[in-house]
């Protein structure tokens, strides 16, 4: 992989009414015709993502969305998609023609975005120095005026975005606070039927890269060789990180005082918040007979025999939690109503989606007060490896001790 995955890029979401000039703005920023531009309103129907490098901000992705005043049944669905993109944005870019009145729909979406507390840039398009009186108050935000037909205002847009650097909240890194320079870390990655042919999966690759960036030593073994290598090391690893599916065997092969966690727990901490998972454990241990479990996987990876989401988790759940539980699968939630009727949700690690997206999905589930776990915590819990697997995450560990000991 030579490109930064989309999940690791800051998302700049452009929103505004139809024909506000969003697509021209994207094309001018990219210096090439990426989006179709037309005077016909509603040319952009679905959100379109354009990855770019943006100076000190690094890899970013601009998201062009359908107009807020889109019409008809399909239009409503597109507006819902725009809203979802906006609520998972790192920065909102409100694009609005400088001399048009501020519409109610524009105002409503602006208010909705402001509730997120994330940085907002206003871009006045077709700008000739004049603003409609209804838009004067928007100049209290960072703003730029551009002549949409020419790329002349684009350096100002870039400059404005770069000046927002300190306001943008970045995802924590996988190993933040867990290792230091010169630490030695041991990774355990089973190469079983479910492993992709010829490569490691994204969380493993990211972990290795981050350990190298942090000047740590790293060694990778399969679970079968772990015990033999571990006892020949002559140095105690600062941390052992295992694939969660091998958690049970790895924990049994290591001394009890060896710090141990899983890629999936690291990913869960990077993408979201471990506390709701820890708080949900009690509900999982009182799961009702015949209860329904929703398994959420954020991408459509190629399914292998003994796939974790469709085979292993349901098997373990019926063996260790509730034999009469039934399962459904989804990739994506659009509203809280979609989880109504379920007694629990189990989410994947979310390596292919951004933290904003993962948190947004969690918030939809929490709105309906449905217990929620991720794969890593579920596997650690059913194998009796808690609280050991979360010992190095102080907040989650303390909450666990407070609730369950
Ligand atoms: S299903 Fe989830 S954890 Fe698995 S690869 Fe896709 S995003 Fe990553």
Boltz pocket constraint, residues with backbone or C-beta under 6 A from the ligand:
constraints:
  - pocket:
      binder: B
      contacts: [[A, 296], [A, 297], [A, 298], [A, 299], [A, 300], [A, 301], [A, 348], [A, 349], [A, 350], [A, 351], [A, 352], [A, 353]]
      max_distance: 6.0
